[in-house]
Amino acid sequence: MVKGIESGETVKAKVVDIKKFGAFVKLDNGEEGFIHISKISKNYVKNISDFLQVGQEIEGRIIGTTKDGKYELSLKEGSVPEDTSKETNEEFEKKLSQFMRDSEKKISEYNKHLEKKRGVSKRR
């Protein structure tokens, strides 16, 4: 990095503006930064305002610079406490398991429907 802050460093910043695609921040050293919506949380972010508010002080990791020279930050590293992450994984596993059961049932029903439509019977 040319500006003196290295990629990978953790910095403190203050949220100064929020857009649909990310949040603009001002680093403690006065430099400008940007956090893309995909770098705010390990979980899906639909609305940035659910995670960040203007004036909020945050801590993020420098991951690069934007095209216009702002620091690009990520809040993902260390932003989700371990127990929350574990709960999220368990919830995901339950949903995936249910999805797989439902899918198998729907595929079976669909195949039966096709067999009836084609006039295929299982007589043997």
Secondary structure, 3 states (H helix, E strand, C coil): CCCCCCCCCEEEEEEEEEECCEEEEEECCCCEEEEEHHHCCCCCCCCHHHCCCCCCEEEEEEEEECCCCCEEEECCCCCCCHHHHHHHHHHHHHHHHHHHHHHHHHHHHHHHHHHHHHCCCCCC
